[in-house]
Amino acid sequence: MESAATGTEPVTSSDSQNPAVDPVLDAILSSVGTATYEWAVPSDKLSWSANAGTLLGIGEMDRFGSGRAFAQMMVPESPAGRYEAVVNSPGTDRGDGVAYDIEYAIRTPSGTTLWIEDQGRWFASSDGRPLKAHGTVRVINERVENHRRLVEASEYDPLTGQLARHRFCAVLEEALEDAQKVRGSIGFLIAAIDNLSHINEAYGFDIADEIIAAAGRRIRSRMRGGDLLGRLSGNKFGILMRNCQPDDLAVAAERILDGVRQEVFLTSAGAIVVSVTMGGVIAPRHAHSFGTMMGRAQEALDSIKLRRRGAFHAYLPDPEREQTRRENLRITDEILAALNERRVDLAFQPIVSARTGLPLSYECLLRIHRADGTLLSASSIVPLAEKLGLIRLIDLRVLELALQEMTEAPNVSLSVNVSPATTMDKTWLAVLDARLKIDPGLARRLTVEITETAAIANIQETRSFVAKIRSLGAKVAIDDFGAGYTSFRNLRTLDVDCVKIDGAFVENFERSEDDRHFVETLIGLARHMNLKTVAEWVPNPRVAARLAELGCDAFQGTFSGDASEERPWRDQALPAALDGIRRLSA
């Protein structure tokens, strides 16, 4: 018994007497760019609506009255057509047919290629085999072209015309896998346009874009025929060299460097001299994974940039460097674990009055405990944490601990150090602001210390940070004063409350006339600007007495007390210390 779907009688463009031909329906189909068909699968007879020939640009459809004849119009590279969708369908007709929706390309007798959207439903006979199919077709060339453009836009960088990052990286990864399979070798280069940020500032982004596009063309012109170029980021290009040995990599890099710097770049703003710096790696010899290959090429680039711009450096294994990297990873893991497990604590070093010798406040110093209770060296923690971006997390934890300590000890004053990264961290400021809104009294007992070298590195950013801290009611001190040789103008611009004289000069106060004179000058400058002064690393009473005579307000160092995780304000000396604080404040 056949399925219920019998459809309409076949309609051909040449059979004008067929009662199925409906002029109104035909007009509607034509207006929406659609034609209908019915295919009797066993006999291969294919019938079309009257407008099909016009829609497909074929004319009369008589010669395409069979499924085979129509299938022969498909271009060789086309996806599967209607025959595969019906006869080879994995579906089963359970009485209401099996739907299909396919796209394929045909070539008309005039040579025009048309992309067709074919939507229909086939019905089975009693043995389950396709008996009949009917559906609609329409031309979708415009849609296919738009899709092609979108794909091309995603595959290629619109500014340079070279491969976009994601596509280049995919090809690079495939090339590495292929090289590993056949025991081959590929080269990977990263070329970075030098000083592009300065070009942006001097000429504007439009001119910088001209430079990027022109650099891409010039690099491409100096590459081997089978090599591949892609844009990795704003000023960086990636170059894939297949069948490449170390000597090939160096020769290619020098050829590209010469090609870029040989002639000036002519832009709409005039001639501009441009150079590129390059780093590279041979894989899989020196990189067995895609991530390692990218990282080591970038490492080689960073290494040569520190020494000389406009040059090339190839990555080579360095056991000492690898050991350092492993050690850095270990310390990073320890820092993160300590933060997560609350093993970050504070030690407190007293800052004592030069007049009374009593503690005025305490500087909070970082202590990170390992899981076994031993301490991580702060000298190894801070530089690495700054390099890896972990210092903001550490500074935030130190702030939280200091605020908690002052809450529990209402009469103690503390100072906390912040890194250059933290001065631009809105989260740190937001935490401080929120905490001081809950307990405004904490502000007058808190001092935030910024190193002098960090302060003058970005004077405007630091000034904004200082203004925000002081607006909250806290104080700001310049730490290691003298190390960065801050000018009078910069010091006045920052508008801080206190300067802490770099201990490297105080430590040699007795032995070095130059250091002694320098410290005297710094104290005089601070007094002229009505700034409080703290001398760091004060070694003994003699130096302390001389500094007091010069007008130094407070001392910190071995002479006045080492840092300790004990809370010294909890002992019997607390009342006297607090009395000293009150007298100095008065």
C-alpha positions in Angstrom: 0.0 0.0 0.0 1.4 3.4 -1.0 1.8 6.2 1.4 -0.9 8.9 1.6 1.2 11.4 -0.2 0.1 11.3 -3.8 0.8 14.9 -4.6 -0.5 16.7 -7.7 -0.3 15.5 -11.2 3.1 16.3 -12.9 3.2 19.8 -14.4 5.4 20.5 -17.4 6.1 23.9 -19.0 5.1 22.5 -22.4 1.8 21.0 -21.4 -0.5 24.1 -21.4 -3.6 21.9 -21.3 -2.7 20.4 -17.9 -5.4 21.4 -15.4 -2.8 21.8 -12.7 -1.4 24.9 -14.3 -2.7 27.8 -12.3 -1.8 31.2 -13.8 -2.4 33.0 -10.5 -0.2 30.5 -8.6 2.4 30.8 -11.3 2.4 34.6 -11.0 2.8 34.3 -7.2 5.7 31.9 -7.5 7.4 34.1 -10.0 7.0 37.2 -7.9 8.8 35.5 -5.0 11.5 33.9 -7.2 10.4 30.4 -6.6 9.6 27.4 -8.9 8.1 24.1 -8.0 8.9 20.5 -9.2 7.6 17.0 -8.9 9.9 14.0 -9.4 8.6 10.5 -10.0 11.6 8.6 -8.8 11.1 5.1 -10.3 10.5 6.6 -13.8 12.9 9.5 -13.2 10.3 11.9 -14.7 10.8 15.5 -13.5 8.0 18.0 -13.9 8.4 21.7 -13.4 6.1 24.7 -12.8 5.7 27.0 -15.8 8.0 29.7 -14.5 11.0 27.3 -13.8 12.7 28.0 -17.2 12.6 31.7 -16.7 13.7 31.5 -13.1 16.7 29.4 -13.9 17.5 31.2 -17.1 17.2 28.1 -19.1 14.1 28.7 -21.3 12.1 25.6 -22.0 12.6 22.9 -19.4 11.7 19.9 -21.7 15.3 18.8 -22.0 15.6 18.7 -18.2 12.5 16.6 -17.7 14.4 13.9 -15.9 16.3 13.8 -12.6 19.4 12.5 -14.4 19.3 15.4 -17.0 19.0 18.0 -14.2 21.7 16.3 -12.1 24.1 16.6 -15.1 23.9 20.4 -14.8 25.6 20.3 -11.4 29.1 21.7 -11.3 31.8 19.2 -10.2 32.7 21.0 -7.0 29.1 21.4 -5.9 27.8 19.8 -2.7 25.5 16.8 -3.0 22.3 17.4 -4.9 18.7 16.1 -4.9 19.5 12.5 -5.8 21.6 12.0 -2.7 19.1 13.8 -0.6 16.3 11.5 -1.8 17.5 8.2 -3.0 20.4 7.9 -0.6 18.5 9.5 2.3 19.0 7.8 5.7 15.4 8.8 6.7 12.3 6.7 6.8 8.9 7.7 5.6 6.4 6.9 8.3 3.4 8.2 6.4 4.0 12.0 6.2 7.2 11.9 4.0 10.8 12.9 4.7 11.8 16.5 4.5 15.1 17.7 2.9 16.7 21.1 2.6 19.9 21.3 0.4 22.0 23.8 -1.5 24.0 23.0 -4.7 25.4 24.7 -7.7 24.4 24.2 -11.4 25.8 25.5 -14.6 23.2 26.6 -17.2 23.7 26.0 -21.0 24.8 29.6 -21.3 27.7 28.9 -18.8 26.2 30.8 -15.9 26.7 29.3 -12.4 23.6 29.3 -10.2 23.4 28.4 -6.5 20.1 26.7 -5.8 18.2 26.3 -2.6 16.1 23.1 -2.9 13.5 22.4 -0.2 11.1 19.4 -0.5 9.8 16.2 0.9 10.0 12.7 -0.5 7.5 9.9 0.0 8.0 6.1 -0.1 6.2 3.2 -1.8 5.1 0.2 0.2 8.6 -1.3 0.0 10.0 1.8 1.7 11.9 3.1 -1.3 11.5 6.7 -2.6 8.4 6.9 -4.9 7.9 10.6 -5.3 9.4 13.9 -4.3 8.1 17.4 -4.6 9.5 20.7 -3.6 10.6 24.2 -4.5 13.8 25.7 -5.9 15.1 29.3 -5.9 18.3 31.0 -6.9 20.5 32.1 -3.9 23.6 33.5 -5.6 23.4 36.7 -3.6 23.2 34.9 -0.3 26.0 32.6 -1.2 28.1 35.6 -2.3 27.4 37.5 0.9 28.4 34.4 2.9 31.6 34.1 0.9 32.4 37.7 1.7 31.8 37.1 5.4 34.0 34.1 5.4 36.7 35.9 3.5 36.5 38.8 5.9 36.9 36.5 8.8 39.8 34.7 7.1 41.7 37.8 6.0 42.8 40.9 7.8 40.9 43.8 6.2 43.7 46.3 6.6 46.6 44.3 5.2 44.9 41.7 3.1 47.0 39.0 4.9 45.6 36.1 6.8 43.7 37.0 10.0 45.2 35.8 13.3 42.8 32.9 13.9 43.2 31.6 10.4 47.0 32.0 10.4 47.3 30.3 13.7 45.1 27.4 12.5 47.4 26.9 9.5 50.5 27.2 11.6 49.2 24.5 14.0 48.5 22.2 11.1 51.9 22.8 9.7 53.5 21.9 13.0 51.5 18.7 13.2 52.5 17.8 9.6 56.1 18.4 10.3 56.0 16.2 13.4 54.4 13.4 11.3 57.1 13.4 8.6 60.0 14.4 10.9 60.2 17.7 9.0 61.0 21.2 10.2 59.2 24.5 10.0 60.2 28.0 11.0 58.0 30.6 12.7 58.9 34.3 12.8 57.2 37.2 14.6 57.9 40.6 13.0 57.0 43.7 15.1 56.9 47.2 13.6 59.1 49.3 15.9 57.7 52.4 17.6 54.2 52.2 16.2 52.8 53.9 19.2 55.0 56.9 18.6 53.8 57.0 15.0 50.2 57.0 16.3 51.0 59.9 18.6 53.0 61.9 16.0 50.9 61.3 12.9 47.6 59.8 13.9 46.0 56.4 13.6 45.3 56.7 9.8 49.0 57.1 9.0 49.8 54.3 11.4 47.4 52.1 9.4 49.1 53.1 6.2 52.4 52.0 7.7 51.0 48.6 8.9 49.5 47.9 5.4 52.7 49.0 3.6 54.9 46.9 6.0 52.8 43.9 5.3 53.3 44.3 1.6 57.0 44.8 2.0 57.4 41.8 4.2 55.4 39.7 1.8 57.6 40.8 -1.2 60.7 39.4 0.6 59.3 36.0 1.5 59.8 32.7 -0.3 57.0 31.6 -2.6 55.5 28.9 -0.4 55.7 30.8 2.9 52.7 32.3 4.6 52.1 35.7 6.2 49.4 36.6 8.7 48.7 39.6 11.0 48.9 38.6 14.6 48.0 41.9 16.3 48.3 45.6 15.9 52.0 45.9 15.0 52.9 42.2 14.7 53.0 39.8 11.7 53.5 36.1 11.8 55.5 34.3 9.1 55.3 30.5 8.5 58.3 28.9 6.7 57.8 25.3 5.6 60.8 23.0 5.2 63.0 25.4 7.1 66.3 24.9 8.9 68.0 27.3 11.3 70.2 28.9 8.6 67.1 29.4 6.4 65.4 31.2 9.2 68.2 33.6 9.8 68.7 34.3 6.1 65.0 35.0 5.6 64.8 37.2 8.6 67.7 39.4 7.4 66.2 39.6 4.0 63.0 40.9 5.5 64.7 43.3 7.8 66.7 44.8 4.9 63.6 45.0 2.7 61.6 47.0 5.3 64.4 49.5 6.3 65.9 49.8 2.8 63.6 52.6 1.7 61.4 55.1 3.6 57.6 54.6 3.7 55.7 57.1 1.6 52.5 58.0 3.4 49.9 60.8 2.9 51.8 62.6 5.7 55.1 62.3 4.0 58.1 60.0 4.2 58.5 58.0 7.4 61.4 55.7 8.3 60.2 52.4 9.7 62.0 49.3 10.9 60.9 45.9 12.3 62.3 43.7 15.0 62.0 39.9 14.6 62.1 36.8 16.8 61.8 33.3 15.6 61.9 29.6 16.4 62.5 26.3 14.6 59.8 23.6 15.3 59.4 20.9 16.4 63.2 21.0 17.2 62.7 23.8 19.8 58.9 23.8 20.2 56.7 20.6 20.3 53.4 22.4 20.6 51.6 25.3 19.1 51.5 27.3 22.4 55.2 26.7 23.0 56.1 27.8 19.5 54.2 31.0 19.9 55.7 31.7 23.3 59.3 31.0 22.3 59.1 33.1 19.2 57.7 36.0 21.3 60.4 35.3 23.9 63.1 35.7 21.2 61.5 38.9 20.0 61.3 40.4 23.5 64.9 39.4 24.1 66.3 41.2 21.1 64.1 44.3 21.7 65.8 44.8 25.0 69.2 45.0 23.3 68.6 46.4 19.9 65.7 47.3 17.6 65.6 46.5 13.9 67.4 43.1 14.4 66.6 39.4 14.6 67.1 36.8 17.3 66.3 33.1 17.1 65.2 31.1 20.2 67.8 28.7 21.5 67.5 26.5 24.6 69.1 27.8 27.7 69.2 25.4 30.7 69.6 28.3 33.2 66.7 30.2 31.7 64.5 27.1 31.8 65.5 26.5 35.4 64.5 30.1 36.2 61.2 29.7 34.4 60.4 26.5 36.4 61.3 28.3 39.6 59.1 31.2 38.6 56.2 28.8 38.0 56.8 27.2 41.3 56.8 30.5 43.2 53.7 31.6 41.2 51.9 28.5 42.4 53.0 29.1 45.9 51.8 32.7 45.8 48.4 31.8 44.5 48.0 28.9 47.0 49.0 31.2 49.8 46.4 33.8 48.8 43.7 31.2 48.4 44.6 29.5 51.7 45.0 32.7 53.7 48.7 32.2 54.3 49.5 35.9 53.6 50.3 37.8 56.8 51.9 41.0 57.9 55.0 41.9 59.8 55.2 45.4 61.4 58.2 47.6 61.6 58.0 50.7 63.9 58.4 54.2 62.7 59.6 56.2 65.8 59.5 59.8 66.6 62.9 61.6 66.3 61.9 63.7 69.4 60.6 61.0 71.7 61.8 57.7 70.3 58.3 56.3 70.6 56.4 54.6 67.8 54.3 56.9 65.6 53.1 54.2 63.3 54.1 50.8 61.8 54.9 49.9 58.2 53.2 46.7 57.1 55.6 44.3 55.4 54.5 41.3 53.4 55.0 37.8 54.8 53.9 34.8 52.7 54.1 31.4 54.5 54.6 28.1 52.7 52.3 25.2 53.6 55.1 23.8 55.8 55.3 27.1 57.8 58.5 28.5 56.3 58.7 31.9 54.7 58.9 32.8 51.0 61.6 35.5 50.5 59.9 38.9 49.8 62.8 39.8 47.5 61.9 36.9 45.2 58.1 37.4 45.6 57.5 41.0 44.7 59.5 41.4 41.4 58.0 38.2 40.1 54.5 39.1 41.3 54.8 42.5 39.5 56.0 40.8 36.3 53.1 38.3 36.3 50.4 40.7 37.4 49.9 39.0 40.8 51.0 42.1 42.7 47.6 43.6 42.6 46.1 40.6 44.4 48.9 40.8 47.0 48.5 44.6 47.5 44.7 44.1 47.9 45.2 41.4 50.6 47.7 43.5 52.4 45.3 46.4 52.5 42.5 44.2 53.8 44.8 42.9 56.6 45.9 46.3 57.5 42.4 47.7 57.7 41.3 44.7 59.8 44.3 45.3 62.2 43.4 48.9 62.6 39.8 48.0 63.3 40.9 45.6 66.1 43.4 48.1 67.5 41.7 51.5 67.4 44.7 53.5 68.5 47.4 52.1 66.1 48.5 53.8 62.8 49.7 51.7 59.9 51.3 52.3 56.4 50.9 50.0 53.4 53.0 49.9 50.2 51.5 49.8 46.8 53.0 48.8 43.5 52.9 50.9 40.3 50.2 48.6 38.9 48.0 49.1 42.0 48.1 52.9 41.6 46.0 52.3 38.4 43.8 49.5 39.9 40.3 50.8 40.4 39.4 47.6 42.4 42.0 48.5 45.1 40.7 52.0 45.4 37.1 50.8 45.5 37.8 48.4 48.4 39.5 51.2 50.3 36.7 53.6 49.6 34.0 51.2 50.7 35.8 50.3 53.9 36.4 53.9 54.9 32.7 54.7 54.3 31.9 52.0 56.9 34.6 53.3 59.4 35.8 56.8 58.4 38.0 57.0 61.4 40.5 54.5 59.9 41.5 57.1 57.2 43.5 59.4 59.6 45.5 56.4 60.8 46.4 55.0 57.3 49.4 56.0 55.2 49.8 54.7 51.6 53.4 54.5 50.4 54.5 54.8 46.8 58.0 54.3 45.6 59.7 57.4 44.1 60.7 55.6 40.9 57.1 54.4 40.4 55.7 57.9 41.2 57.8 59.7 38.6 57.4 57.0 35.9 53.9 58.3 35.3 53.5 61.5 37.1 49.9 62.3 36.1 48.6 58.9 36.9 50.3 59.0 40.3 49.0 62.5 41.0 45.4 61.3 40.4 46.0 58.4 42.7 47.4 60.6 45.4 44.5 63.0 45.1 42.0 60.2 45.5 43.8 58.8 48.6 44.0 62.2 50.3 40.3 62.9 49.4 39.4 59.8 51.5 41.3 61.3 54.5 44.4 59.1 54.4 48.0 60.2 54.0 50.4 59.5 51.2 54.2 59.0 51.5 56.9 58.8 48.8 59.0 55.8 49.7 62.8 55.4 48.8 63.0 59.2 48.3 66.2 60.1 46.6 66.5 56.9 44.5 64.6 58.5 41.6 65.9 62.0 42.0 62.5 63.6 42.0 62.5 67.2 40.9 61.1 70.0 43.0 58.4 70.5 40.5 57.4 66.8 40.5 57.3 66.7 44.3 55.1 69.7 44.4 52.8 68.3 41.7 52.3 65.1 43.7 51.2 66.9 46.8 52.1 64.1 49.3 52.3 64.3 53.1 55.6 62.7 53.8 58.9 61.5 52.2 60.9 58.5 53.4 64.6 59.0 52.6 66.1 56.0 50.8 68.0 53.8 53.3 70.9 53.3 50.9 72.0 56.9 51.6 71.2 56.8 55.3 73.1 53.5 55.8 76.3 55.1 54.7 75.7 58.5 56.4 78.8 58.2 58.6 81.1 56.8 56.0 80.3 58.8 52.9 80.4 62.6 52.7 78.5 62.5 49.4 75.6 60.5 51.0 75.6 62.7 54.1 75.4 65.8 51.9 72.6 64.3 49.8 70.6 63.3 52.9 71.0 66.8 54.3 69.8 68.3 51.0 66.7 66.0 50.9 65.7 66.9 54.4 66.1 70.6 53.7 64.0 70.2 50.5 61.2 68.4 52.4 61.2 71.0 55.3 61.0 73.8 52.7 57.9 72.1 51.3 56.4 71.4 54.8 56.7 67.7 54.3 57.3 65.2 57.1 60.5 63.2 56.7 61.3 59.6 57.7 64.8 58.2 57.4 65.0 54.5 56.5 67.7 52.1 57.6 68.9 54.2 60.5 71.8 52.1 61.8 72.7 53.5 65.2 72.0 56.3 67.8 74.8 58.6 66.4 73.2 58.7 62.9 69.8 59.1 64.5 71.0 62.1 66.6 72.5 63.8 63.6 69.4 63.3 61.5 67.3 64.8 64.3 69.6 67.8 64.4 69.0 68.3 60.7 65.2 68.3 61.2 64.3 64.7 60.3 60.9 63.9 61.9 61.1 60.1 62.3 63.3 57.0 62.0 62.9 53.5 60.7 65.5 50.7 60.7 67.6 48.4 62.9 68.1 51.2 65.4 64.4 51.7 66.0 63.3 48.1 65.7 63.1 45.3 63.2 59.9 44.0 61.6 58.0 41.4 63.6 54.8 39.5 63.2 54.1 40.2 66.8 51.7 43.1 67.6 54.0 45.4 69.7 51.1 47.7 70.6 49.6 44.9 72.7 52.4 45.0 75.3 53.0 47.2 78.3 54.7 50.0 76.3 51.4 50.8 74.5 50.3 53.7 76.7 53.6 55.5 76.4 53.7 55.0 72.6 50.2 56.4 72.2 51.1 59.4 74.4 54.0 60.1 72.0 51.7 59.9 69.0 49.3 62.3 70.7 52.1 64.8 71.5 53.5 64.7 67.9 49.9 65.2 66.5 49.4 68.1 68.7 
